[in-house]
């Protein structure tokens, strides 16, 4: 029986570096947290072997048998199989009971594609892959973007550009959808465009009235938003949301017990800091919306140590608790150094007056016993 007592949340929260950097591994980025059928938690992450975005990487994972207090040593989920980088970009427990996994592969600099697999045995083995993205070029993924609507439709939003880092690059937000459990995928009729670098790192959530809402990273001073009333095929023109933001991706999801939306993003904007994405990606904040994204309230900081930047956030609700993962960038040493962090709070945190003590001491992780899924070698 898995011990899921959350007594370690004595201060109302818990935070730790789950995946620290190591020799030959200067960057780690988490891909959310999900519960396996026996109650074990799985945290997949991208384990990079270099400092560049395009550096080779291995899709690895860690597990916890005590609700997230301690984590196993890492094991390989997918080995590197691309000239440049490859990794996971979204795990979801599907209505069928299987796990759905989105992952990407980059064999040429402007040939980045996203694929889909399922697992019927809790990530021990995987089905053959199917291609999600049909547009040639750079289909930029981001962490934990795979969504399943109440109807069963799968959605995967991407930021697409023909040539990445081109002088005139401007991303478009496109959504791919599948109505047959990921066997075939179709491109949305809408492709959202915005000025400057365009519509980047979109994230989608289904809201209580059945529509879908999208948040979009921009260079325009806020997260932009768009809505779909046909399951992600067509979208309203992107417009500014109330979430002031630098050029950094956010995350959007729904609290299962209330249906309210939660956003996690960098609540800051410094337009004169162009080389720093119009800000240092700090603080990392959360807020709740009770009116389908029209207004946001109870804004709180998850991290506010300006020695670091915080990026690629995800929020997963498991047994009444929010598992918030993100990459922490070491600004003082070098931006390209990233370790993966986890903060756990009760879902009531999004409604109450509790704040996190950011004279902040990370809780040390005690040594944990090694746990590996069957057939997964140590690495």
C-alpha positions as CSV (number, residue, x, y, z in Angstrom):
1,X,0.0,0.0,0.0
2,X,1.4,3.4,-1.0
3,X,1.7,5.8,1.9
4,X,0.1,9.0,0.7
5,X,-0.2,10.8,4.1
6,X,0.6,14.4,3.5
7,X,1.9,15.1,7.0
8,X,5.0,16.7,5.6
9,X,2.9,19.7,4.6
10,X,3.0,21.0,8.2
11,X,3.6,24.6,7.0
12,X,0.9,24.3,4.4
13,X,3.3,23.7,1.6
14,X,6.4,21.7,0.6
15,X,9.1,22.6,-2.0
16,X,12.2,20.9,-3.1
17,X,14.6,20.5,-6.1
18,X,13.5,17.2,-7.5
19,X,16.0,17.0,-10.4
20,X,19.2,18.9,-9.6
21,X,21.8,19.5,-12.3
22,X,24.8,17.2,-12.5
23,X,28.0,16.5,-14.4
24,X,27.1,16.5,-18.1
25,X,23.6,17.5,-17.2
26,X,23.3,21.3,-16.9
27,X,19.5,21.5,-17.7
28,X,16.4,19.7,-16.4
29,X,12.8,20.7,-17.1
30,X,9.8,18.9,-15.5
31,X,6.8,17.7,-17.5
32,X,4.2,17.7,-14.7
33,X,3.2,15.1,-12.1
34,X,0.7,12.3,-12.6
35,X,-0.6,9.5,-10.4
36,X,-0.1,5.8,-11.4
37,X,-2.7,3.2,-10.7
38,X,-1.0,2.0,-7.5
39,X,-0.8,5.6,-6.1
40,X,2.8,6.1,-7.0
41,X,3.5,9.5,-8.4
42,X,5.5,9.9,-11.7
43,X,7.4,13.0,-12.6
44,X,8.7,12.9,-16.2
45,X,11.4,15.4,-17.1
46,X,13.8,16.4,-19.9
47,X,17.4,15.6,-18.9
48,X,19.6,17.7,-21.2
49,X,23.2,16.9,-22.0
50,X,24.1,20.5,-22.9
51,X,23.2,24.1,-22.3
52,X,21.6,25.0,-25.6
53,X,17.9,24.6,-26.2
54,X,18.8,22.2,-29.1
55,X,21.2,20.0,-27.0
56,X,20.6,16.3,-26.9
57,X,18.3,15.2,-24.1
58,X,16.9,12.0,-22.5
59,X,13.3,11.7,-21.4
60,X,13.7,10.6,-17.8
61,X,11.5,10.1,-14.8
62,X,11.4,9.9,-11.0
63,X,8.8,8.4,-8.8
64,X,7.4,9.0,-5.3
65,X,5.6,6.6,-3.0
66,X,4.9,9.1,-0.2
67,X,2.9,11.8,-1.9
68,X,5.9,13.8,-3.2
69,X,8.0,14.0,0.0
70,X,10.8,11.8,-1.4
71,X,11.7,10.8,-5.0
72,X,13.5,7.9,-6.5
73,X,16.7,8.0,-8.5
74,X,16.1,8.8,-12.2
75,X,15.4,6.2,-14.8
76,X,15.2,6.5,-18.6
77,X,11.7,6.6,-20.3
78,X,12.8,7.4,-23.8
79,X,16.5,7.3,-24.9
80,X,17.7,10.1,-27.2
81,X,16.7,9.2,-30.8
82,X,17.3,12.5,-32.7
83,X,20.2,14.4,-34.2
84,X,19.3,17.4,-32.0
85,X,16.9,17.1,-29.2
86,X,13.9,14.9,-28.3
87,X,11.8,14.6,-25.1
88,X,8.3,14.4,-23.7
89,X,5.9,17.3,-23.7
90,X,2.7,16.2,-22.1
91,X,1.4,13.2,-20.1
92,X,-2.3,12.6,-19.5
93,X,-4.4,9.9,-17.9
94,X,-6.9,9.2,-20.7
95,X,-10.6,8.4,-20.2
96,X,-9.7,4.9,-21.5
97,X,-7.4,4.4,-18.5
98,X,-4.3,4.4,-20.6
99,X,-1.6,7.0,-20.3
100,X,-1.3,9.4,-23.3
101,X,2.2,10.9,-24.0
102,X,3.2,13.6,-26.4
103,X,6.8,13.8,-27.3
104,X,9.0,15.6,-29.9
105,X,12.0,14.9,-32.1
106,X,14.3,17.3,-33.9
107,X,16.5,15.9,-36.7
108,X,17.2,19.1,-38.5
109,X,17.2,22.6,-37.1
110,X,13.9,23.5,-38.7
111,X,12.4,20.0,-38.6
112,X,10.8,19.7,-35.2
113,X,7.8,17.4,-35.0
114,X,5.5,16.2,-32.2
115,X,4.3,12.6,-31.8
116,X,1.9,10.7,-29.7
117,X,2.0,7.3,-27.9
118,X,0.0,5.5,-25.3
119,X,0.8,3.1,-22.5
120,X,-1.5,0.4,-21.2
121,X,0.8,-0.7,-18.4
122,X,1.8,2.4,-16.5
123,X,4.7,3.6,-18.7
124,X,6.5,0.2,-18.9
125,X,6.0,-0.1,-22.6
126,X,4.5,2.1,-25.3
127,X,2.4,1.9,-28.4
128,X,3.8,2.7,-31.9
129,X,4.0,6.5,-32.4
130,X,1.6,8.6,-34.5
131,X,2.4,12.0,-35.9
132,X,0.5,15.0,-34.3
133,X,1.9,17.9,-36.3
134,X,1.5,18.1,-40.1
135,X,3.0,21.5,-40.7
136,X,6.6,21.3,-42.0
137,X,9.0,23.5,-40.0
138,X,9.5,24.2,-36.3
139,X,6.6,23.0,-34.2
140,X,7.6,24.3,-30.8
141,X,6.3,22.1,-27.9
142,X,6.1,23.0,-24.2
143,X,5.7,21.0,-21.0
144,X,2.4,19.3,-20.2
145,X,0.3,20.6,-23.1
146,X,-1.7,17.4,-23.9
147,X,-5.4,17.9,-23.0
148,X,-8.4,15.6,-23.1
149,X,-11.8,17.3,-23.3
150,X,-14.9,15.9,-21.5
151,X,-16.1,14.8,-25.0
152,X,-13.0,12.6,-25.3
153,X,-11.3,14.7,-27.9
154,X,-7.6,15.1,-27.5
155,X,-6.0,18.5,-28.0
156,X,-2.3,19.5,-28.4
157,X,-1.5,23.2,-29.0
158,X,1.8,24.2,-30.6
159,X,3.6,27.4,-31.7
160,X,4.6,26.9,-35.3
161,X,7.1,28.9,-37.5
162,X,8.7,27.9,-40.8
163,X,12.2,28.8,-39.6
164,X,13.1,29.2,-36.0
165,X,15.3,32.2,-35.0
166,X,15.0,33.6,-38.4
167,X,15.3,37.4,-38.5
168,X,11.6,37.8,-39.2
169,X,10.3,34.8,-37.2
170,X,6.8,35.2,-36.0
171,X,5.1,32.1,-34.4
172,X,1.5,31.1,-35.0
173,X,-0.6,29.2,-32.4
174,X,-2.1,26.1,-33.9
175,X,-4.1,23.4,-32.2
176,X,-4.1,19.7,-33.3
177,X,-7.0,17.5,-32.3
178,X,-7.9,13.8,-32.4
179,X,-11.2,12.1,-32.0
180,X,-9.9,8.5,-32.2
181,X,-7.7,8.3,-29.0
182,X,-4.7,9.7,-30.8
183,X,-4.6,7.4,-33.9
184,X,-5.1,10.3,-36.3
185,X,-4.7,14.0,-35.8
186,X,-6.1,17.1,-37.5
187,X,-5.0,20.7,-37.7
188,X,-7.3,23.5,-36.4
189,X,-8.7,25.8,-39.0
190,X,-7.6,28.7,-37.0
191,X,-3.9,29.8,-36.8
192,X,-3.5,32.7,-34.3
193,X,-0.9,35.4,-35.3
194,X,0.4,38.3,-33.2
195,X,3.0,41.1,-33.7
196,X,6.7,40.8,-33.0
197,X,7.7,37.1,-32.3
198,X,4.1,36.1,-32.5
199,X,1.9,33.7,-30.6
200,X,4.2,31.4,-28.6
201,X,3.8,28.4,-26.2
202,X,0.0,28.2,-26.2
203,X,-1.7,26.3,-23.4
204,X,-5.4,25.2,-23.5
205,X,-7.9,24.2,-20.8
206,X,-11.6,23.3,-21.1
207,X,-13.8,25.7,-19.0
208,X,-17.1,25.0,-17.3
209,X,-19.4,26.2,-20.1
210,X,-17.8,23.7,-22.5
211,X,-15.6,26.2,-24.4
212,X,-11.8,26.0,-24.5
213,X,-9.6,28.8,-23.4
214,X,-6.0,29.4,-24.6
215,X,-3.2,31.4,-23.0
216,X,-0.4,32.5,-25.2
217,X,3.2,33.7,-24.5
218,X,3.8,37.1,-26.3
219,X,6.2,40.0,-26.4
220,X,3.2,42.4,-25.9
221,X,3.2,42.8,-22.1
222,X,0.7,40.1,-21.1
223,X,-0.5,36.6,-21.6
224,X,-2.9,36.8,-24.6
225,X,-6.1,34.8,-24.6
226,X,-8.4,33.2,-27.1
227,X,-11.5,31.0,-26.9
228,X,-13.0,28.1,-28.9
229,X,-16.6,26.9,-28.8
230,X,-16.1,24.0,-31.2
231,X,-13.6,21.8,-29.4
232,X,-10.5,23.6,-30.5
233,X,-11.0,23.8,-34.3
234,X,-11.7,27.6,-34.6
235,X,-10.5,30.3,-32.2
236,X,-11.4,33.9,-31.5
237,X,-8.8,36.5,-32.3
238,X,-6.2,36.6,-29.6
239,X,-6.5,39.6,-27.2
240,X,-4.7,40.7,-24.0
241,X,-5.7,39.0,-20.8
242,X,-5.4,40.6,-17.3
243,X,-2.3,38.5,-16.7
244,X,0.6,41.0,-17.0
245,X,3.6,39.0,-18.2
246,X,7.1,39.1,-19.7
247,X,7.9,37.0,-22.8
248,X,7.5,33.7,-21.0
249,X,5.1,30.8,-21.2
250,X,2.4,30.3,-18.6
251,X,0.1,27.4,-17.6
252,X,-3.7,27.1,-17.4
253,X,-5.8,24.3,-15.9
254,X,-9.0,23.7,-13.9
255,X,-9.4,22.9,-10.2
256,X,-11.3,19.5,-10.4
257,X,-13.5,20.1,-7.3
258,X,-14.7,23.7,-8.3
259,X,-14.2,23.9,-12.0
260,X,-12.5,27.3,-11.5
261,X,-9.4,28.1,-13.6
262,X,-5.9,28.4,-12.3
263,X,-3.2,30.3,-14.1
264,X,0.5,30.0,-13.3
265,X,2.8,32.5,-14.9
266,X,5.5,35.2,-14.3
267,X,3.7,38.3,-12.9
268,X,6.1,40.9,-14.2
269,X,6.8,43.1,-17.2
270,X,9.9,45.3,-17.9
271,X,9.7,46.5,-21.4
272,X,13.2,48.1,-21.3
273,X,14.7,44.6,-20.6
274,X,14.5,43.3,-24.1
275,X,17.4,40.9,-23.9
276,X,15.9,39.4,-20.8
277,X,12.5,38.6,-22.4
278,X,11.1,41.9,-21.0
279,X,11.7,40.7,-17.5
280,X,13.6,38.1,-15.5
281,X,10.8,35.6,-15.3
282,X,10.4,36.3,-11.6
283,X,8.2,36.0,-9.6
284,X,6.3,32.9,-10.5
285,X,2.7,33.5,-9.5
286,X,-0.7,31.8,-9.4
287,X,-4.2,33.2,-9.5
288,X,-7.7,31.8,-9.8
289,X,-10.6,32.8,-12.0
290,X,-14.2,32.1,-11.1
291,X,-15.7,33.7,-14.3
292,X,-14.1,31.8,-17.1
293,X,-11.0,33.9,-17.4
294,X,-12.6,37.4,-17.5
295,X,-11.0,38.4,-14.1
296,X,-8.4,36.9,-11.9
297,X,-8.1,37.1,-8.1
298,X,-6.0,36.0,-5.1
299,X,-2.7,36.4,-6.9
300,X,0.1,34.8,-4.9
301,X,3.8,34.2,-5.5
302,X,5.1,30.6,-5.6
303,X,8.7,31.8,-6.0
304,X,10.1,35.3,-5.7
305,X,13.8,35.0,-5.3
306,X,15.2,37.3,-7.9
307,X,18.5,35.4,-8.0
308,X,16.6,33.0,-10.2
309,X,14.2,32.9,-13.1
310,X,11.3,30.4,-13.2
311,X,10.0,28.9,-16.4
312,X,7.9,26.1,-17.9
313,X,5.4,25.8,-15.1
314,X,2.8,23.1,-14.8
315,X,0.0,22.5,-12.3
316,X,-1.5,19.1,-11.6
317,X,-4.2,18.3,-9.1
318,X,-4.0,15.0,-7.3
319,X,-6.0,14.0,-4.2
320,X,-6.9,17.5,-3.4
321,X,-3.4,18.9,-3.7
322,X,-1.7,21.0,-6.4
323,X,1.6,19.8,-7.7
324,X,3.3,22.8,-9.3
325,X,6.5,22.0,-11.2
326,X,8.9,24.4,-13.0
327,X,12.4,24.9,-14.1
328,X,14.6,27.2,-12.0
329,X,17.2,29.2,-14.0
330,X,20.4,30.2,-12.2
331,X,20.7,33.8,-13.3
332,X,23.8,34.7,-11.3
333,X,25.8,31.8,-12.7
334,X,24.3,31.4,-16.1
335,X,20.9,31.4,-17.6
336,X,21.3,28.1,-19.3
337,X,21.6,26.3,-16.0
338,X,18.2,24.8,-15.1
339,X,17.1,22.5,-12.3
340,X,13.6,21.1,-11.8
341,X,11.6,22.1,-8.8
342,X,8.3,21.1,-7.2
343,X,6.0,22.9,-4.8
344,X,3.0,21.2,-3.3
345,X,0.0,23.1,-1.8
346,X,-3.5,22.1,-0.9
347,X,-6.1,23.3,-3.4
348,X,-7.6,25.6,-0.7
349,X,-4.4,27.6,-1.2
350,X,-6.0,29.2,-4.3
351,X,-8.8,30.6,-2.2
352,X,-7.4,31.4,1.3
353,X,-5.1,34.1,2.6
354,X,-2.1,31.8,3.0
355,X,1.2,33.0,1.6
356,X,4.5,31.1,1.2
357,X,7.3,32.2,3.4
358,X,9.8,33.4,0.9
359,X,12.6,33.9,3.3
360,X,12.3,30.6,1.7
361,X,14.1,27.5,2.9
362,X,13.9,24.5,0.6
363,X,13.1,21.3,2.5
364,X,15.9,18.8,2.1
365,X,14.9,15.5,0.6
366,X,15.9,12.5,2.7
367,X,17.5,9.6,0.9
368,X,14.8,7.4,-0.6
369,X,14.8,3.8,-1.7
370,X,15.3,3.2,-5.4
371,X,12.0,2.3,-7.2
372,X,12.0,1.4,-10.9
373,X,9.1,0.4,-13.1
374,X,9.6,-3.2,-14.4
375,X,11.9,-3.3,-17.3
376,X,13.4,0.2,-16.8
377,X,17.1,0.1,-16.2
378,X,18.9,2.4,-13.8
379,X,20.6,5.4,-15.4
